[in-house]
Amino acid sequence: MEILFGGITLLAIGLSLIFSFNNKPPNVLLFVMTTALISTSLGIGLLNLRKRAYQLLIYFASVIVLSKLLIFANIIHLNGALETSIPSPIKNSISILYHAGVVFYLLKRDVKKMFYR
């Protein structure tokens, strides 16, 4: 999934730049490109059973879950620069479910054993 999400995002960014319909400011575009590259790299690392990729994905997914919960609790707020056509509450809910699922799956005993041989 990480490779798919990262790859689709990178493809969409590339197409938006080629066809000049990118409307994101440079700093937001750089952030989205960086996160897409990280996601793709982590996915490739997981496929190669890299312990570091496993550890980093658990860390990043946990940070995302925590940040989304803080957004829902109105403790932190984003300025809207990352907004897309999908409403924020729906996108944040899906993000929490996905990233929490990733953490729980990666922490399963059988999965963890594959990375800690």
N, C-alpha and C positions, 0 to 999 in steps of 0.2 A: 504494500500500500504506500509506503514511504516513497519508493521509486516512482510509482504511478502519480502520486500527488505532486512530487517535485518535478517530474518530467513534464506533466501537463502544464504546470505553472510556467516552467521555463519555455515551453513551446508557445504558450499564449503570450508571454512577454516578447519573445522573438518576433512573433507574427504582428503584435501590436506596434513594435518598433519598425518593422519592415514596411507595414502598410500605413504608418503614421496615424494610428488611432489611439495611441497611448496618451492618457490624460493624467497620469500620476506624476507628481513632482519628482525630481531626481532622487531625493533622499528616500522617499517611499519606494520608488522603483528599485533602488539599491538594496533596501531592506528585504523586499519581496524576492529579489533575485538571490540574495544571500541565504535566506531561509529555504528557498527551493533547492539550492545547491547542497545545503546541509542535509535536507531531507533525502535527497537522492543519494548522497554519499553514505548516510546512515543506512539506508535500505540496501545498498550494495555491500556495505560492511556486514550487515546482518546475514545476507545470503552467503557471505564468505566466513560466517561464524566468528567474526572479530569481536573479542571481548570488549574492546574500547567502544565500538559502535553500539553494542548492547547496553553498556553503562551510560553512554551519552544519550541514547534514545530514552531510557528510563528517566534520566535527569531532565531533559528538555520537555518530555511529555508531562512530567510532574509539575514543572514550572508553568506550563501552559494551563493545566487544570487549575492550579492555584490562582493564576492571574485572571482566568475567566470567572472563578468564584468571587474574586475581589471586585470584578466589574459588576457582577450580578448583585453584590452586596452594596453597591454604590460607594465603595471605598476608593477605587481608582476609576478614572475616566479616560477614554481615548478621544482624540480631537476629530475623529472621523476621516482622517486622511487615508486609512486603509479600507474604508467602506466600499462595498461592491453593490450589486443589485439585490443580493440576498439580505433580508433584514437582519440586523445585528443580533437580536435575541435568538433567532433561529440558528444563525451561524455559530454563536457562542455555545448554545446547547449541544449542537452536533459536535463541536470541537471538544467539549468536556466529555461527552460520551465516548468519542473516538479515542482521545488521549488517555482517559482513565482505563478504557479497555486495553489499550496498548500496554500500559503499566501492569495491569493485573495479569495479562497474558504472559508478558516477559518475566514476571516474578513467579510463575508456576514452576514447581520443582523440576519437572521434566525439561522445560524450556531452558531454565537456568543452568541445568547440568550440561547442556550442549556448549555453553560458553565458558564454563569453569571446569575444564577437563584437567 
